Amino acid sequence: MTPRTAPRTALLALAELLAWWGALALLWLVLITSVDTLERIVGAGAAAVGALLARAGRRAVTWR
């Protein structure tokens, strides 16, 4: 990996994590019945963990 590709790779990883997080957080909000502050906090945390696991799983399958 050259020094020029490192920032691009980091940006792509961040974009992937944000995309996963957004999709999972939206799914959480769709599936719950009441939307209060605690539910949003729990949903954001669960979506963050899910995004990390989804990225790790995709990397394990594509071997990058």
Buried (B, 14 or more C-beta within 10 A) or exposed (E): EEEEEEEEEEEEEEEBBEEBBEBBBEBBEEEEEEEEEEBBEEBEEBBBEBBEEBBEEEEEEEEE
